[in-house]
Amino acid sequence: MKKGSIKLDDLKKLFNKDITLYMKKYKLPLISGLVIVLLALVGIIATYAYYQTIDTTPIIGGTTGEIADLDIRVMAEERDANGNGLNSYGLYPYIPKAGYAYNEEKSYCTNGSTIVYHEDTYDADITAYGHDVCYLYFDSTASLDLTLYVYAENIDSDGYGTGQYTKLETTALPSIGYTLNNEMSSCENGSTLSYLDEENLFNIDASGKDVCTAYMDAIDVDIQLKLYLQAKSGSSLYYEAKEIPNNIFYELNTSKSACTGTSTLSINNQKVVIAATSKTSCVAYLDVSSGPIIESMEVINNGTTATINLTSSNLGTNPTKYYFSNDDGKTYQESTSASYTFDIASATPYYFSAYSSDANNNGSAINKTEDFIFNGYFDYANYAQELTIPKDGYYYLQVWGAQGGTYDNSVAPGGKGGYSKGYIYLSSDDKLLIYTGGQGSYGTTNGTNSVSGGGTNGGGNAGYRGGSGGGATDIRINNDSLYARVIVAGGGGGSFYKNSSTKAIGGYGGGNAGGDGKYVNSTYAYYSGKGGTQTSGGSGGTAEDTNYYGHSGTFGIGGDIGYRYSSTAIYSNGAGGGGWYGGGGSGHYNGSSTVRYTGGGGGSGYVYTESTASYYPSGCLLNENYYLINAGTYAGNTSFESTTGASETGHSGNGYAKVTYIGTTIE
């Protein structure tokens, strides 16, 4: 079958509601990318304050063969503009399911038939003895106030949805080529919104006042448009075009323009709009006219604010008002200035658009910018922070690991956290789970059995006078698992402190391998925890007594110290930091004659690339689509970018993460 041809049998299939599958198979391209299919002008059948029912006729039963002569009339109480009942009734097309109650006293049949109404099923049984006319009365029961906004997805010249939506100016519903986007659609006060494809109606199941917003996604449709532009003002000559130029203002020539069937044409913000109730073909003639023209649009991102600057072309009329949006045109802020500043928050997506109007209310074309702004900042939290990617494109990932447990930074600091970075292409259906490492704690100095808990996300545990390991910071994709980590910054190992001459520093985290813990006496260096690597955890420190060996680090987890609890004051050592592979915990000394106190090892960093994917142990949940590019991991004893954009040598305190949108390409 040739593209663009339709057989009679195929049309039958189409009008039997098999639109989506049919059009995906035999899609007819649109001529112009400027078409917005908004829609059949089919309103919500409900006039106010209740939701549309699925049933369109009451279910009627009876006992005689003359039931075919039974005439049923549903009478619903009319309401004022505030939804209050007026004690007057009008004919209604079906039995209502919400906002009304059956009035048995008012209901009757003219020839004596009896009515039994079932509230649970919203139907009635009527026992008739011949021809009869029955009236079923329903009283308004609530002053509900429901408002519905409908946004229809724009389509490109091939009939595909663009992911951008235009608000319908009426409660018109798209009758063909659209389906409800349940994830985006919502009601402010918890009402349930649904859409009946077969009936082309919305349902709002509400118990009180509410404002609902419905987003309708485009499916492949069959609407064709030919666009003809006037050669110059006053000319009778027109030429066919693919799109409307942005350096001339046009108006629709309504006498020349037309659509087949009942579909209608209009022009809004220099876009042709087709209100279609069925498959249609349209011809639009546009005449050169006078109106405002935007020459350029600039967005300046200042971190916490974004300023839009518009420049008007001298080819158009002088604007008197300007309209600015940071949510892709869902809402606009009106101004008399050509510049407007929005406050922007971290971890929030922004899509900017703007247009102008002149003294005659002629609106310019809507200008959009590709300067999509998204800066996600993730401070420390002891849980996974989730981020659903707002737009397809490249993102810059940065993570800083946490510092190990510290008695005092000036005398016995825990190992500094590392840093990792890289670029990745993500889709809008990807979800990131971001773990920020917690700084390791320090064991109390007033007890023998105290335990200093490891920092969030893998820090090892220590004890009396010992520092626990700092947690790693990592980003996982689509799965909350160590086997879905795409980037990791290692945490530092815990330190030890007894006095100014008896102290040990924790090993730094990050890099291809974390640093080994330091020691007081080099003779007993084997007590210190070792740094994690790309393929294994750091080994735990040994001791004369194997009962007090430090625990080795494992995949993602720093090792605990070798414990000894007793009634006497036995000092602890430092524990291992979390990381790609955790650092090892220190061994524990069971004596007091010789100083052997040491720090824990740091956890390693990691970036998931084509060359490092093999470092994953069995069970990796990522694939080649998530390889990082221009990526690197940096150890906590080196200089790298700080969380504020300056530089630091190793990261102190809790972990941190950033996710920044870069664009659809990387230079």
DRENDRENBA-364623 format. One record per residue (C-alpha): residue number from 1; y, z, x. Coordinates in nm, 3 decimals. Each point is the difference from the previous one (the first is absolute). Layout:
BEGIN
PT|volum|Y|Z|X
PT|NUM|Y|Z|X
...
! end
This chain:
BEGIN
PT|volum|Y|Z|X
PT|1|0.000|0.000|0.000
PT|2|0.339|-0.096|0.148
PT|3|0.264|0.263|0.054
PT|4|0.238|0.006|-0.295
PT|5|-0.236|-0.158|-0.258
PT|6|-0.142|0.189|-0.299
PT|7|-0.277|-0.101|-0.236
PT|8|-0.005|0.084|-0.373
PT|9|-0.293|0.242|0.047
PT|10|0.193|0.171|0.274
PT|11|0.296|0.054|-0.230
PT|12|-0.230|0.162|-0.251
PT|13|-0.123|0.235|0.267
PT|14|0.356|0.081|0.098
PT|15|0.107|0.096|-0.349
PT|16|-0.311|0.211|-0.037
PT|17|0.174|0.238|0.242
PT|18|-0.190|-0.109|0.310
PT|19|0.335|-0.045|0.172
PT|20|-0.045|0.178|0.331
PT|21|-0.327|-0.153|0.112
PT|22|0.090|-0.341|-0.136
PT|23|0.334|-0.022|0.169
PT|24|-0.135|0.123|0.331
PT|25|-0.241|-0.291|-0.013
PT|26|0.239|-0.266|-0.134
PT|27|0.344|0.129|0.089
PT|28|0.298|-0.222|-0.084
PT|29|0.279|0.053|0.251
PT|30|0.356|0.076|-0.108
PT|31|0.265|-0.241|0.119
PT|32|0.266|0.257|0.088
PT|33|-0.022|0.333|0.180
PT|34|0.303|0.112|-0.201
PT|35|-0.191|0.039|-0.324
PT|36|-0.052|0.347|-0.137
PT|37|-0.257|-0.003|-0.277
PT|38|0.121|0.286|-0.212
PT|39|-0.180|-0.036|-0.285
PT|40|-0.054|-0.036|-0.365
PT|41|0.255|0.152|-0.230
PT|42|-0.261|0.211|-0.174
PT|43|0.137|0.350|-0.048
PT|44|-0.177|0.328|-0.039
PT|45|-0.105|-0.006|-0.363
PT|46|0.101|0.364|-0.022
PT|47|0.370|0.024|-0.084
PT|48|0.037|0.356|0.124
PT|49|-0.178|0.313|0.103
PT|50|-0.370|-0.077|-0.007
PT|51|-0.254|-0.208|0.181
PT|52|-0.155|-0.325|-0.112
PT|53|-0.352|0.033|-0.144
PT|54|-0.296|-0.217|0.089
PT|55|-0.108|-0.042|-0.363
PT|56|0.212|-0.248|-0.191
PT|57|-0.162|0.049|-0.343
PT|58|-0.143|0.304|-0.173
PT|59|-0.373|0.013|-0.050
PT|60|-0.070|-0.017|-0.372
PT|61|-0.324|0.085|-0.178
PT|62|-0.095|-0.018|-0.368
PT|63|-0.273|0.011|-0.263
PT|64|0.045|-0.319|-0.203
PT|65|-0.025|-0.367|0.068
PT|66|0.358|-0.044|-0.106
PT|67|0.127|0.164|0.317
PT|68|0.138|-0.337|0.116
PT|69|0.273|0.041|-0.266
PT|70|0.116|0.328|0.154
PT|71|0.357|-0.011|0.137
PT|72|0.083|0.268|0.258
PT|73|0.360|0.087|0.087
PT|74|0.086|0.244|0.277
PT|75|0.335|0.173|-0.050
PT|76|0.153|0.174|0.307
PT|77|0.304|0.226|-0.013
PT|78|0.306|-0.165|0.147
PT|79|0.193|0.167|0.283
PT|80|0.359|0.019|0.117
PT|81|0.123|-0.077|0.351
PT|82|-0.106|0.347|0.116
PT|83|-0.352|-0.034|-0.133
PT|84|0.049|0.227|-0.304
PT|85|-0.175|-0.080|-0.326
PT|86|0.228|-0.134|-0.279
PT|87|-0.227|0.076|-0.300
PT|88|-0.010|-0.372|-0.076
PT|89|-0.298|-0.224|0.062
PT|90|-0.062|-0.354|0.106
PT|91|-0.303|-0.227|0.025
PT|92|-0.192|0.038|0.323
PT|93|-0.256|-0.248|0.143
PT|94|-0.275|0.255|0.073
PT|95|-0.088|0.367|-0.009
PT|96|0.207|0.178|0.271
PT|97|-0.182|0.222|0.249
PT|98|0.281|0.218|0.135
PT|99|0.326|0.152|-0.123
PT|100|-0.115|-0.013|-0.365
PT|101|-0.210|0.206|-0.242
PT|102|-0.176|-0.125|-0.311
PT|103|0.170|0.111|-0.325
PT|104|-0.280|0.043|-0.251
PT|105|0.232|0.096|-0.287
PT|106|0.208|-0.314|0.022
PT|107|-0.295|-0.236|0.055
PT|108|-0.149|-0.165|-0.311
PT|109|-0.166|-0.309|-0.149
PT|110|0.153|-0.170|-0.308
PT|111|-0.333|-0.044|-0.183
PT|112|-0.161|0.334|0.074
PT|113|-0.197|-0.071|0.319
PT|114|-0.046|0.305|0.224
PT|115|0.108|0.032|0.364
PT|116|-0.170|0.210|0.267
PT|117|0.191|-0.004|0.331
PT|118|-0.172|0.093|0.328
PT|119|0.246|0.150|0.252
PT|120|-0.248|-0.002|0.287
PT|121|-0.068|-0.375|-0.018
PT|122|0.329|-0.118|-0.155
PT|123|-0.165|-0.189|-0.284
PT|124|-0.043|0.031|-0.376
PT|125|-0.284|-0.037|-0.249
PT|126|0.108|-0.130|-0.342
PT|127|-0.233|0.010|-0.300
PT|128|0.117|-0.284|-0.223
PT|129|-0.114|-0.108|-0.347
PT|130|0.166|-0.338|-0.010
PT|131|0.327|-0.152|0.103
PT|132|0.240|0.263|0.133
PT|133|0.306|0.054|0.218
PT|134|-0.011|0.316|0.215
PT|135|0.293|0.160|0.185
PT|136|-0.068|0.221|0.305
PT|137|0.306|0.210|0.096
PT|138|0.062|0.138|0.349
PT|139|0.274|0.255|0.080
PT|140|0.180|0.017|0.333
PT|141|-0.113|0.316|0.181
PT|142|0.203|0.007|0.323
PT|143|0.336|-0.105|0.133
PT|144|-0.140|-0.165|0.309
PT|145|0.228|-0.196|0.227
PT|146|-0.184|-0.260|0.207
PT|147|0.170|-0.244|0.235
PT|148|-0.195|-0.280|0.167
PT|149|0.121|-0.205|0.296
PT|150|-0.198|-0.308|0.095
PT|151|0.006|-0.166|0.344
PT|152|-0.165|-0.340|0.043
PT|153|-0.116|-0.118|0.342
PT|154|0.179|-0.304|0.140
PT|155|-0.212|-0.298|0.100
PT|156|0.036|-0.253|0.277
PT|157|-0.018|-0.377|-0.021
PT|158|-0.380|0.009|0.005
PT|159|-0.024|0.243|-0.289
PT|160|-0.089|0.305|0.210
PT|161|0.162|0.339|-0.047
PT|162|0.256|0.087|0.269
PT|163|-0.033|0.379|-0.030
PT|164|0.360|0.020|-0.124
PT|165|0.084|0.086|-0.359
PT|166|0.281|-0.086|-0.241
PT|167|0.099|0.230|-0.283
PT|168|-0.020|-0.155|-0.346
PT|169|0.326|0.044|-0.184
PT|170|-0.180|0.044|-0.334
PT|171|-0.331|0.155|-0.097
PT|172|-0.152|-0.345|0.037
PT|173|-0.357|-0.009|0.113
PT|174|-0.158|-0.263|0.224
PT|175|-0.251|-0.181|-0.220
PT|176|-0.174|-0.213|0.260
PT|177|-0.077|0.035|0.364
PT|178|0.065|0.374|0.033
PT|179|-0.200|0.318|0.020
PT|180|0.110|0.365|0.014
PT|181|0.023|0.160|0.345
PT|182|-0.142|0.342|-0.082
PT|183|0.082|0.154|0.340
PT|184|0.370|-0.085|-0.016
PT|185|0.047|0.061|-0.374
PT|186|0.078|0.353|-0.112
PT|187|0.175|0.228|-0.248
PT|188|0.240|0.272|0.110
PT|189|-0.139|0.273|-0.227
PT|190|-0.371|-0.070|0.024
PT|191|-0.057|-0.238|-0.291
PT|192|-0.276|-0.257|0.042
PT|193|0.100|-0.366|0.023
PT|194|-0.247|-0.283|-0.053
PT|195|0.007|-0.369|-0.083
PT|196|-0.221|-0.189|-0.244
PT|197|-0.061|-0.346|0.143
PT|198|-0.152|-0.142|-0.317
PT|199|0.278|0.132|-0.223
PT|200|0.276|-0.049|0.258
PT|201|0.132|0.347|-0.079
PT|202|0.079|0.321|0.185
PT|203|-0.139|0.339|-0.099
PT|204|0.192|0.321|0.075
PT|205|-0.201|0.309|-0.083
PT|206|0.276|0.262|-0.019
PT|207|0.044|0.350|-0.138
PT|208|0.375|0.022|0.062
PT|209|0.304|-0.175|0.142
PT|210|-0.074|-0.221|0.298
PT|211|0.119|-0.293|0.210
PT|212|-0.270|-0.242|0.113
PT|213|0.014|-0.287|0.247
PT|214|-0.254|-0.282|-0.010
PT|215|-0.056|-0.236|0.294
PT|216|-0.169|-0.327|-0.087
PT|217|-0.175|-0.189|0.280
PT|218|-0.005|-0.378|-0.012
PT|219|-0.329|-0.188|-0.012
PT|220|-0.028|-0.375|0.047
PT|221|0.186|-0.168|-0.286
PT|222|0.069|-0.354|-0.114
PT|223|0.375|-0.037|-0.034
PT|224|0.169|-0.305|0.146
PT|225|0.369|-0.049|0.073
PT|226|0.200|-0.299|0.116
PT|227|0.341|0.083|0.138
PT|228|0.293|-0.246|-0.006
PT|229|0.335|0.077|0.166
PT|230|0.333|-0.163|-0.082
PT|231|0.127|-0.208|0.294
PT|232|0.355|0.135|-0.035
PT|233|0.215|0.158|-0.267
PT|234|0.049|-0.232|-0.300
PT|235|-0.254|-0.255|0.124
PT|236|-0.264|-0.150|-0.226
PT|237|-0.226|-0.042|0.303
PT|238|-0.278|0.255|0.064
PT|239|-0.258|0.023|0.275
PT|240|-0.334|0.182|0.004
PT|241|-0.022|0.307|0.223
PT|242|-0.259|0.254|0.107
PT|243|0.240|0.295|-0.008
PT|244|0.357|0.097|-0.087
PT|245|0.237|-0.021|0.300
PT|246|0.178|0.326|0.082
PT|247|0.337|-0.161|0.090
PT|248|0.080|-0.131|-0.351
PT|249|0.022|0.189|-0.331
PT|250|-0.188|-0.156|-0.293
PT|251|-0.028|0.049|-0.375
PT|252|-0.275|-0.123|-0.231
PT|253|0.072|-0.315|-0.200
PT|254|-0.158|0.115|-0.326
PT|255|0.031|-0.338|-0.173
PT|256|-0.205|-0.179|0.266
PT|257|-0.248|0.279|0.087
PT|258|-0.314|0.057|-0.204
PT|259|-0.357|0.137|-0.002
PT|260|-0.305|-0.104|-0.194
PT|261|-0.105|0.230|-0.283
PT|262|0.211|0.306|-0.076
PT|263|0.078|0.095|0.360
PT|264|0.367|0.038|0.091
PT|265|0.211|-0.042|0.316
PT|266|0.287|0.204|0.138
PT|267|0.166|0.059|0.337
PT|268|0.065|0.344|0.142
PT|269|0.133|0.081|0.349
PT|270|-0.052|-0.367|0.092
PT|271|-0.367|0.001|-0.096
PT|272|-0.158|-0.195|-0.282
PT|273|-0.186|0.228|-0.239
PT|274|-0.272|-0.127|-0.235
PT|275|-0.087|0.210|-0.305
PT|276|-0.347|-0.139|-0.073
PT|277|-0.227|0.075|-0.292
PT|278|-0.269|-0.247|0.109
PT|279|-0.073|-0.268|0.256
PT|280|0.319|-0.198|0.042
PT|281|0.184|-0.270|0.193
PT|282|0.377|0.029|0.047
PT|283|0.287|-0.214|0.130
PT|284|0.317|0.179|0.113
PT|285|0.331|-0.179|0.063
PT|286|0.253|0.203|0.198
PT|287|0.371|-0.086|0.004
PT|288|0.241|0.089|0.279
PT|289|0.214|0.289|-0.121
PT|290|0.220|0.286|0.123
PT|291|-0.135|0.337|0.102
PT|292|-0.034|0.240|0.294
PT|293|-0.208|-0.099|0.303
PT|294|-0.130|0.246|0.261
PT|295|0.030|-0.142|0.351
PT|296|-0.186|0.276|0.188
PT|297|-0.158|0.342|-0.040
PT|298|-0.043|0.256|0.277
PT|299|-0.189|0.330|-0.003
PT|300|0.085|0.258|0.267
PT|301|-0.259|0.275|0.043
PT|302|0.158|0.316|0.138
PT|303|-0.315|0.212|-0.024
PT|304|0.106|0.217|-0.294
PT|305|0.215|-0.261|-0.175
PT|306|-0.014|-0.376|-0.056
PT|307|0.317|-0.200|-0.062
PT|308|-0.001|-0.339|-0.175
PT|309|0.291|-0.232|0.082
PT|310|0.057|-0.313|-0.209
PT|311|0.215|-0.296|0.099
PT|312|0.117|-0.234|-0.277
PT|313|0.028|-0.374|0.049
PT|314|0.341|-0.165|-0.054
PT|315|-0.188|-0.273|-0.188
PT|316|-0.045|0.231|-0.298
PT|317|0.220|0.209|-0.225
PT|318|0.127|0.341|0.110
PT|319|-0.241|0.280|-0.091
PT|320|0.133|0.299|-0.191
PT|321|-0.320|0.206|0.005
PT|322|-0.293|0.043|0.236
PT|323|-0.351|0.126|-0.068
PT|324|-0.224|0.161|0.262
PT|325|-0.367|0.101|-0.010
PT|326|-0.232|0.179|0.243
PT|327|-0.311|-0.033|-0.219
PT|328|-0.035|-0.379|-0.011
PT|329|0.216|-0.047|-0.306
PT|330|-0.158|0.255|-0.233
PT|331|0.333|0.182|-0.019
PT|332|0.347|-0.100|0.116
PT|333|0.309|0.201|0.097
PT|334|0.326|-0.155|-0.121
PT|335|0.305|-0.003|0.229
PT|336|0.336|-0.171|0.040
PT|337|-0.055|-0.006|0.377
PT|338|-0.198|-0.260|0.193
PT|339|-0.160|0.282|0.200
PT|340|-0.229|0.276|-0.119
PT|341|-0.185|0.280|0.182
PT|342|-0.334|0.146|-0.111
PT|343|-0.146|0.327|0.121
PT|344|-0.351|-0.065|0.128
PT|345|-0.284|0.245|0.057
PT|346|-0.288|-0.006|0.244
PT|347|-0.339|-0.125|-0.118
PT|348|0.165|-0.196|-0.285
PT|349|-0.009|-0.383|-0.026
PT|350|0.325|-0.184|-0.075
PT|351|0.050|-0.363|-0.113
PT|352|0.367|-0.104|-0.018
PT|353|0.160|-0.257|-0.229
PT|354|0.351|-0.066|-0.131
PT|355|0.213|-0.242|-0.203
PT|356|0.355|-0.032|-0.131
PT|357|0.176|-0.103|-0.321
PT|358|0.346|-0.138|-0.075
PT|359|0.255|0.070|-0.274
PT|360|-0.196|-0.223|-0.241
PT|361|-0.323|0.198|0.066
PT|362|-0.158|-0.294|0.182
PT|363|-0.262|0.145|0.234
PT|364|-0.076|-0.133|0.345
PT|365|-0.352|-0.055|0.127
PT|366|-0.180|0.320|0.094
PT|367|-0.014|0.032|0.376
PT|368|-0.295|0.179|0.157
PT|369|-0.048|0.111|0.357
PT|370|-0.307|0.005|0.217
PT|371|0.144|0.312|0.161
PT|372|-0.258|0.211|-0.175
PT|373|0.053|0.356|0.121
PT|374|-0.277|0.250|0.047
PT|375|-0.002|0.283|0.249
PT|376|-0.272|0.254|-0.061
PT|377|0.047|0.330|0.180
PT|378|-0.284|0.250|-0.008
PT|379|0.073|0.348|0.125
PT|380|-0.269|0.261|0.047
PT|381|-0.224|0.080|-0.297
PT|382|-0.337|0.172|-0.007
PT|383|-0.147|-0.271|-0.222
PT|384|-0.026|-0.378|-0.012
PT|385|0.323|-0.169|-0.104
PT|386|-0.075|-0.319|-0.192
PT|387|0.199|-0.322|0.008
PT|388|-0.078|-0.310|-0.207
PT|389|0.147|-0.295|0.186
PT|390|0.295|-0.133|-0.206
PT|391|0.011|-0.357|0.133
PT|392|-0.217|-0.240|0.197
PT|393|0.110|-0.039|0.359
PT|394|0.004|0.149|0.347
PT|395|0.050|0.373|0.048
PT|396|0.078|0.199|0.312
PT|397|-0.218|0.313|0.030
PT|398|0.105|0.292|0.221
PT|399|-0.178|0.336|0.036
PT|400|0.070|0.311|0.208
PT|401|-0.270|0.261|0.068
PT|402|0.057|0.376|-0.025
PT|403|0.044|0.244|0.285
PT|404|-0.270|0.252|0.087
PT|405|0.033|0.372|-0.073
PT|406|0.276|0.156|0.212
PT|407|0.091|0.355|0.102
PT|408|0.340|-0.105|0.133
PT|409|0.113|-0.354|0.083
PT|410|0.183|0.119|0.307
PT|411|-0.298|0.175|0.161
PT|412|-0.326|-0.113|-0.159
PT|413|0.041|-0.304|-0.223
PT|414|-0.280|-0.162|-0.193
PT|415|-0.074|-0.357|0.099
PT|416|0.253|-0.250|-0.140
PT|417|-0.109|-0.248|-0.263
PT|418|-0.037|-0.372|0.072
PT|419|0.147|-0.310|-0.167
PT|420|-0.149|-0.325|-0.134
PT|421|0.157|-0.307|-0.156
PT|422|-0.092|-0.345|-0.125
PT|423|0.072|-0.277|-0.252
PT|424|-0.232|-0.086|-0.287
PT|425|-0.003|-0.241|-0.294
PT|426|-0.058|0.183|-0.328
PT|427|-0.030|-0.114|-0.361
PT|428|0.153|0.162|-0.305
PT|429|-0.343|0.122|-0.113
PT|430|-0.059|0.194|0.324
PT|431|0.029|0.378|-0.001
PT|432|0.079|0.207|0.308
PT|433|-0.108|0.361|0.043
PT|434|0.221|0.168|0.256
PT|435|-0.106|0.320|0.176
PT|436|0.267|0.175|0.206
PT|437|-0.136|0.247|0.254
PT|438|0.092|0.366|-0.010
PT|439|0.103|0.188|0.315
PT|440|-0.269|0.236|0.120
PT|441|0.054|0.373|-0.059
PT|442|-0.012|0.275|0.261
PT|443|-0.242|0.292|-0.016
PT|444|0.155|0.340|-0.067
PT|445|0.042|0.246|0.284
PT|446|-0.094|0.311|-0.193
PT|447|-0.366|-0.043|-0.078
PT|448|-0.328|-0.104|0.154
PT|449|-0.163|-0.192|-0.282
PT|450|0.295|-0.214|-0.114
PT|451|-0.039|-0.377|-0.030
PT|452|0.286|-0.249|0.035
PT|453|-0.075|-0.282|-0.241
PT|454|0.010|-0.355|0.125
PT|455|0.285|-0.231|-0.096
PT|456|-0.046|-0.220|-0.309
PT|457|-0.206|-0.314|0.060
PT|458|-0.247|0.097|0.268
PT|459|0.148|0.275|0.218
PT|460|-0.267|0.235|0.146
PT|461|0.000|0.378|-0.065
PT|462|0.084|0.261|0.265
PT|463|0.019|0.379|0.004
PT|464|0.179|0.305|0.143
PT|465|0.298|-0.115|0.213
PT|466|-0.125|-0.357|-0.006
PT|467|0.167|-0.310|-0.148
PT|468|-0.189|-0.218|-0.247
PT|469|0.000|-0.379|0.027
PT|470|0.274|-0.219|-0.147
PT|471|-0.101|-0.236|-0.279
PT|472|-0.004|-0.378|0.035
PT|473|0.221|-0.226|-0.211
PT|474|-0.176|-0.305|-0.138
PT|475|0.027|-0.269|-0.269
PT|476|-0.303|-0.103|-0.203
PT|477|-0.031|-0.309|-0.217
PT|478|-0.147|0.006|-0.353
PT|479|-0.250|0.277|0.082
PT|480|0.052|0.368|0.075
PT|481|-0.239|-0.001|0.293
PT|482|0.011|0.037|0.378
PT|483|-0.172|-0.339|0.002
PT|484|0.302|-0.168|-0.164
PT|485|0.257|0.098|0.266
PT|486|0.207|-0.292|0.124
PT|487|0.228|0.199|0.231
PT|488|-0.022|0.350|0.154
PT|489|0.231|0.216|0.212
PT|490|-0.192|0.280|0.174
PT|491|0.093|0.368|-0.025
PT|492|0.047|0.225|0.301
PT|493|-0.235|0.275|0.117
PT|494|0.080|0.369|-0.048
PT|495|0.146|0.215|0.279
PT|496|-0.074|0.353|0.128
PT|497|0.241|0.277|0.092
PT|498|-0.051|0.358|0.122
PT|499|0.300|0.047|0.227
PT|500|0.232|-0.205|0.220
PT|501|-0.265|-0.040|0.268
PT|502|-0.297|-0.034|-0.232
PT|503|0.057|-0.303|-0.219
PT|504|-0.139|-0.350|-0.056
PT|505|0.143|-0.315|-0.162
PT|506|-0.191|-0.206|-0.255
PT|507|-0.095|-0.360|0.075
PT|508|0.227|-0.271|-0.141
PT|509|-0.119|-0.212|-0.293
PT|510|0.009|-0.375|-0.059
PT|511|-0.050|-0.303|0.217
PT|512|-0.338|-0.150|0.078
PT|513|-0.111|0.347|0.112
PT|514|0.146|0.342|-0.069
PT|515|0.090|0.229|0.289
PT|516|-0.228|0.277|0.127
PT|517|0.105|0.359|-0.056
PT|518|0.167|0.175|0.293
PT|519|-0.131|0.317|0.165
PT|520|0.119|0.315|0.175
PT|521|-0.251|-0.008|0.284
PT|522|-0.113|-0.339|0.130
PT|523|-0.330|0.153|0.104
PT|524|-0.086|0.023|-0.367
PT|525|0.136|-0.332|-0.120
PT|526|-0.330|-0.065|-0.172
PT|527|0.104|0.250|-0.268
PT|528|0.270|-0.237|-0.131
PT|529|-0.055|-0.237|-0.293
PT|530|0.004|-0.369|0.088
PT|531|0.194|-0.277|-0.173
PT|532|-0.155|-0.230|-0.262
PT|533|-0.047|-0.368|0.088
PT|534|-0.043|-0.329|-0.188
PT|535|-0.374|0.047|-0.034
PT|536|-0.072|0.374|0.008
PT|537|0.139|0.344|-0.059
PT|538|0.125|0.211|0.288
PT|539|-0.265|0.233|0.137
PT|540|0.038|0.370|-0.058
PT|541|0.068|0.233|0.291
PT|542|-0.302|0.169|0.152
PT|543|-0.047|0.363|0.101
PT|544|-0.243|0.225|0.189
PT|545|-0.152|0.091|-0.333
PT|546|-0.100|-0.298|-0.213
PT|547|0.069|0.206|-0.311
PT|548|0.370|-0.041|0.072
PT|549|0.017|-0.372|0.071
PT|550|0.291|-0.176|-0.168
PT|551|-0.086|-0.247|-0.276
PT|552|0.027|-0.369|0.080
PT|553|0.229|-0.221|-0.203
PT|554|-0.151|-0.240|-0.252
PT|555|0.118|-0.309|-0.190
PT|556|0.338|0.107|-0.137
PT|557|-0.049|0.375|0.065
PT|558|0.106|0.222|0.290
PT|559|-0.246|0.253|0.142
PT|560|0.025|0.376|-0.063
PT|561|0.009|0.248|0.286
PT|562|-0.313|0.188|0.108
PT|563|0.029|0.324|-0.197
PT|564|-0.077|0.354|0.100
PT|565|0.083|0.283|-0.236
PT|566|-0.022|0.364|0.112
PT|567|0.177|0.330|-0.035
PT|568|0.191|-0.060|0.321
PT|569|0.287|-0.239|0.055
PT|570|-0.163|-0.324|0.107
PT|571|0.249|-0.282|0.043
PT|572|-0.047|-0.343|-0.149
PT|573|0.076|-0.340|0.151
PT|574|0.146|-0.319|-0.150
PT|575|-0.181|-0.219|-0.255
PT|576|-0.024|-0.381|-0.011
PT|577|0.247|-0.229|-0.178
PT|578|-0.095|-0.240|-0.279
PT|579|0.006|-0.373|0.063
PT|580|-0.197|-0.324|-0.010
PT|581|-0.250|0.219|0.183
PT|582|0.094|0.367|0.025
PT|583|0.058|0.191|0.322
PT|584|-0.241|0.270|0.115
PT|585|0.054|0.372|-0.048
PT|586|0.013|0.240|0.297
PT|587|-0.289|0.215|0.109
PT|588|0.034|0.377|-0.044
PT|589|-0.018|0.251|0.282
PT|590|-0.199|0.317|-0.060
PT|591|0.160|0.213|0.264
PT|592|0.328|0.116|0.138
PT|593|-0.020|0.011|0.379
PT|594|0.093|-0.364|0.064
PT|595|0.255|-0.205|-0.196
PT|596|-0.158|-0.315|-0.144
PT|597|0.227|-0.077|-0.294
PT|598|0.047|-0.367|-0.090
PT|599|0.146|-0.240|-0.256
PT|600|-0.174|-0.229|-0.249
PT|601|-0.033|-0.376|0.041
PT|602|0.218|-0.247|-0.188
PT|603|-0.131|-0.246|-0.257
PT|604|0.016|-0.372|0.073
PT|605|0.212|-0.260|-0.181
PT|606|-0.121|-0.330|-0.148
PT|607|0.122|-0.334|-0.135
PT|608|-0.235|-0.228|-0.195
PT|609|0.020|-0.345|0.162
PT|610|-0.235|-0.288|0.069
PT|611|-0.070|0.141|0.346
PT|612|-0.045|0.364|-0.109
PT|613|-0.200|-0.048|-0.322
PT|614|-0.324|0.049|0.196
PT|615|0.103|0.359|0.075
PT|616|-0.068|0.088|-0.362
PT|617|-0.330|0.181|-0.045
PT|618|-0.236|-0.136|-0.265
PT|619|0.150|0.011|-0.348
PT|620|0.347|-0.152|0.047
PT|621|0.165|-0.071|-0.339
PT|622|0.259|-0.245|0.136
PT|623|-0.032|-0.370|0.075
PT|624|0.183|-0.260|0.206
PT|625|0.267|-0.042|-0.270
PT|626|0.142|0.334|0.113
PT|627|0.021|-0.061|0.374
PT|628|0.327|0.133|0.143
PT|629|0.211|-0.226|0.219
PT|630|0.247|0.097|0.274
PT|631|-0.164|0.341|-0.014
PT|632|-0.023|0.281|0.251
PT|633|-0.085|0.369|0.038
PT|634|0.197|0.231|0.230
PT|635|-0.101|0.329|0.157
PT|636|0.200|0.319|-0.052
PT|637|0.100|0.016|0.369
PT|638|0.189|-0.333|-0.019
PT|639|0.335|-0.105|-0.149
PT|640|0.007|-0.179|-0.336
PT|641|0.214|-0.040|-0.312
PT|642|0.070|0.324|-0.188
PT|643|-0.001|0.042|-0.378
PT|644|0.380|-0.044|0.000
PT|645|-0.005|-0.320|0.203
PT|646|0.102|0.163|0.329
PT|647|-0.258|0.072|0.270
PT|648|-0.219|0.299|0.081
PT|649|-0.269|0.090|0.249
PT|650|-0.285|0.114|-0.219
PT|651|0.049|0.108|-0.360
PT|652|0.069|0.366|-0.083
PT|653|-0.067|0.179|-0.327
PT|654|-0.174|-0.152|-0.302
PT|655|-0.110|-0.360|-0.028
PT|656|0.200|-0.277|-0.168
PT|657|-0.049|-0.357|-0.127
PT|658|0.211|-0.304|-0.091
PT|659|-0.088|-0.314|-0.197
PT|660|0.271|-0.269|0.011
PT|661|0.005|-0.341|-0.171
PT|662|0.071|-0.278|0.250
PT|663|-0.023|-0.323|-0.200
PT|664|-0.231|-0.286|-0.086
PT|665|-0.006|-0.114|0.362
PT|666|0.028|0.161|0.343
PT|667|0.220|-0.167|0.259
! end
